[in-house]
């Protein structure tokens, strides 16, 4: 039997034992949690707001009193859940599940300030082994988090399991720039500017170097769509935005 310690995965551009990756990712987000949303604004020039708005528009939670349960994975600071809550009707409730306690602490503080305590709850948990019953949620979202999961295929199966029949999975993730000229400029910005921004704002360049490297190792959209299909999702597709910088992936449990 092959043990996790005998298998390897990617941490940035490094190969590391599969069992070690989660702890290494946790260290990254412990380091950046308090400045995470600020860094998102700085790194993307505010574009992450438009990308997330597109995700919420695609999610389209009901505006009336119909019950609607959203699971937001790896969304510890609450950004996606709050955006959905602000447009949804009174039957809406979001559960934010994140493996990182520091990120969840930030989210709980923000929920109290925004008066979303009764509509958004926070749970510490692992996307590869979700502590929720089968067919519990109407939708599941994950924004810029799936690439940090050591066993993406296992997480996709868990997401499928906890979705109700007719439930939808939406995944916003960085992708592959395919516009001539933009691709080289984006590469230079990613590897030279972003780590330096991380150093100046959070005192941690290495964590942001890892985040950039992890983008480059993430499967291309067609390969990720195939992973979704293998996990059981129907109608797996994606839409690219901003010249391929990000892609919004979608699939259904039918």
Secondary structure as UniProt FT lines:
FT   HELIX           4..6
FT   STRAND          8..11
FT   TURN            12..13
FT   STRAND          14..17
FT   HELIX           18..32
FT   HELIX           33..35
FT   HELIX           36..44
FT   TURN            45..46
FT   HELIX           47..59
FT   STRAND          68..73
FT   TURN            76..77
FT   HELIX           79..87
FT   TURN            90..91
FT   STRAND          92..98
FT   HELIX           101..114
FT   TURN            117..119
FT   STRAND          120..124
FT   TURN            127..128
FT   TURN            134..135
FT   STRAND          137..143
FT   HELIX           146..148
FT   HELIX           152..162
FT   STRAND          163..174
FT   TURN            180..181
FT   HELIX           182..188
FT   HELIX           189..194
FT   HELIX           195..202
FT   HELIX           205..217
FT   HELIX           221..230
FT   TURN            231..232
FT   STRAND          234..241
FT   HELIX           242..244
FT   STRAND          246..253
//
